[in-house]
Amino acid sequence: MNYPYAAENRLDVPHAYMYAPYGGQDFLAAYADDRRERLARHLQGTDGPPPGGLKDALAAAARALASAQRPDTFSPAEPTPLQPLLAALLGVLASGDPAAAQPWLVRVIQRFEVSKKLYAAYAPGFRKGEGEARDPARYAELALCLALAHALSGQLQYLSTLLKLVDLLLSLDADVLRQACPPGLLALLVAAELDAVAALAAAQGVTLDVA
């Protein structure tokens, strides 16, 4: 069984993920194998995720990209540049405060789930995207937000959207992605995602090898 969701460039060919068939344990194994194989091609001898606990490593990565601005200084009634908002979300998540990030995370998730794109900015009302939507850095930064938010809160909505973001990142050409998402960050995102999926599977009595 193959894992099809990262097989094409998902910036060029967004996937709707509607009514996906359930493939059972074989599908989970194919998913884990596909993640490892694609990540290996992107890493090409560079370092993997840092040693230690994943939550601490995610928080450290978030601090490196965070700003001191608070998410509540942004208003959905005004134009919203996305990367400053993501930097503010990373700041509160790195401090261990997922509740402060949740209102804006929900809005950004909704926008991404509708179009499978993240635009440079959003018009007042936070519904219409503006500018280009091809910068992998924004997708990596939202993925980091969601990986850390899930690690802190356990909310499955974060994991669901994280899976789609990692599909997109791993579907990109390695040279393009490396300019926007360092291999170590990509490895950390994949490790966090696989760990979360394995834990969810184990809770249902299913073993998933993510080593």
LINZILIN-V442136 format. One record per helix or strand. SS is the DSSP state (~ for helix, > for strand). FROM is the first residue (numbers start at 1). LEN is the number of residues. If there is no record, write none. Layout:
ss: [SS/SS]
from: [FROM/FROM]
len: [LEN/LEN]
//
This chain:
ss: [~/~/~/>/~/~/>/>/~/~/~/~]
from: [24/54/71/80/82/98/121/129/136/156/174/183]
len: [20/12/3/2/13/18/2/2/18/16/7/21]
//
